[in-house]
């Protein structure tokens, strides 16, 4: 049985007002959706908006650097999938 996931909810300071992004001119009904968790968008924000290095970002998220890196690379993969394949991006509270 796998270990239960640790919730990073308390460590996330960013609460996005807009939670859905989609390609222009296509109805959301006609699109596949990629779901980003709050943890993934926070990891992405800390690295690319706040310009924090991995260790500092991991401390902000109250997690290990390896867990932070796993979350960040998951966000990279999902964002790349959405951008290159014309999918919508939805930010969800829990995954």
One Martini backbone bead per residue (centre of mass of N, CA, C, O) as a GRO file, in nm:
protein
   95
    1UNK     BB    1   0.096   0.036   0.024
    2UNK     BB    2   0.083   0.358  -0.013
    3UNK     BB    3   0.162   0.650   0.079
    4UNK     BB    4   0.038   0.918   0.199
    5UNK     BB    5  -0.033   1.227   0.115
    6UNK     BB    6   0.096   1.541   0.155
    7UNK     BB    7  -0.033   1.839   0.251
    8UNK     BB    8   0.038   2.183   0.116
    9UNK     BB    9  -0.185   2.399   0.176
   10UNK     BB   10  -0.051   2.586   0.401
   11UNK     BB   11   0.201   2.672   0.203
   12UNK     BB   12  -0.005   2.817   0.021
   13UNK     BB   13  -0.033   3.164  -0.089
   14UNK     BB   14  -0.163   3.110  -0.367
   15UNK     BB   15  -0.479   3.241  -0.505
   16UNK     BB   16  -0.641   3.203  -0.778
   17UNK     BB   17  -0.886   3.364  -0.971
   18UNK     BB   18  -0.790   3.214  -1.220
   19UNK     BB   19  -0.863   2.859  -1.340
   20UNK     BB   20  -0.889   2.913  -1.664
   21UNK     BB   21  -0.738   2.799  -1.976
   22UNK     BB   22  -0.762   2.877  -2.335
   23UNK     BB   23  -0.800   2.858  -2.647
   24UNK     BB   24  -0.876   3.058  -2.891
   25UNK     BB   25  -1.194   2.988  -3.050
   26UNK     BB   26  -1.262   2.751  -2.842
   27UNK     BB   27  -1.458   2.547  -2.698
   28UNK     BB   28  -1.449   2.388  -2.396
   29UNK     BB   29  -1.610   2.133  -2.495
   30UNK     BB   30  -1.373   2.076  -2.732
   31UNK     BB   31  -1.171   2.023  -2.492
   32UNK     BB   32  -0.908   1.930  -2.341
   33UNK     BB   33  -0.787   1.875  -1.998
   34UNK     BB   34  -0.558   2.021  -1.777
   35UNK     BB   35  -0.454   1.950  -1.442
   36UNK     BB   36  -0.368   2.178  -1.187
   37UNK     BB   37  -0.234   2.211  -0.899
   38UNK     BB   38  -0.158   2.418  -0.646
   39UNK     BB   39   0.128   2.305  -0.610
   40UNK     BB   40   0.218   2.341  -0.906
   41UNK     BB   41   0.166   2.650  -0.935
   42UNK     BB   42   0.347   2.732  -0.696
   43UNK     BB   43   0.613   2.617  -0.799
   44UNK     BB   44   0.613   2.781  -1.061
   45UNK     BB   45   0.596   3.065  -0.932
   46UNK     BB   46   0.853   3.056  -0.755
   47UNK     BB   47   1.050   3.011  -0.997
   48UNK     BB   48   0.928   3.231  -1.234
   49UNK     BB   49   0.837   3.487  -1.054
   50UNK     BB   50   1.032   3.480  -0.785
   51UNK     BB   51   1.319   3.345  -0.847
   52UNK     BB   52   1.363   3.076  -0.703
   53UNK     BB   53   1.527   2.844  -0.574
   54UNK     BB   54   1.480   2.526  -0.484
   55UNK     BB   55   1.535   2.550  -0.177
   56UNK     BB   56   1.358   2.804  -0.121
   57UNK     BB   57   1.093   2.691  -0.237
   58UNK     BB   58   1.073   2.444  -0.052
   59UNK     BB   59   1.056   2.606   0.210
   60UNK     BB   60   0.795   2.761   0.140
   61UNK     BB   61   0.643   2.466   0.100
   62UNK     BB   62   0.732   2.263   0.319
   63UNK     BB   63   0.964   2.086   0.164
   64UNK     BB   64   1.143   1.901  -0.021
   65UNK     BB   65   1.342   1.917  -0.292
   66UNK     BB   66   1.238   1.658  -0.431
   67UNK     BB   67   0.938   1.727  -0.416
   68UNK     BB   68   0.949   1.995  -0.558
   69UNK     BB   69   1.066   1.886  -0.825
   70UNK     BB   70   0.831   1.696  -0.889
   71UNK     BB   71   0.613   1.915  -0.903
   72UNK     BB   72   0.745   2.095  -1.120
   73UNK     BB   73   0.767   1.875  -1.348
   74UNK     BB   74   0.466   1.827  -1.363
   75UNK     BB   75   0.394   2.111  -1.456
   76UNK     BB   76   0.563   2.118  -1.712
   77UNK     BB   77   0.423   1.883  -1.858
   78UNK     BB   78   0.132   2.000  -1.859
   79UNK     BB   79   0.190   2.270  -2.001
   80UNK     BB   80   0.315   2.151  -2.257
   81UNK     BB   81   0.070   1.987  -2.342
   82UNK     BB   82  -0.127   2.224  -2.372
   83UNK     BB   83   0.038   2.400  -2.575
   84UNK     BB   84   0.100   2.169  -2.801
   85UNK     BB   85  -0.225   2.042  -2.792
   86UNK     BB   86  -0.467   2.242  -2.729
   87UNK     BB   87  -0.528   2.276  -2.419
   88UNK     BB   88  -0.672   2.309  -2.128
   89UNK     BB   89  -0.641   2.489  -1.812
   90UNK     BB   90  -0.683   2.363  -1.475
   91UNK     BB   91  -0.726   2.473  -1.147
   92UNK     BB   92  -0.692   2.277  -0.856
   93UNK     BB   93  -0.705   2.201  -0.523
   94UNK     BB   94  -0.715   1.878  -0.567
   95UNK     BB   95  -0.538   1.547  -0.648
   0.00000   0.00000   0.00000
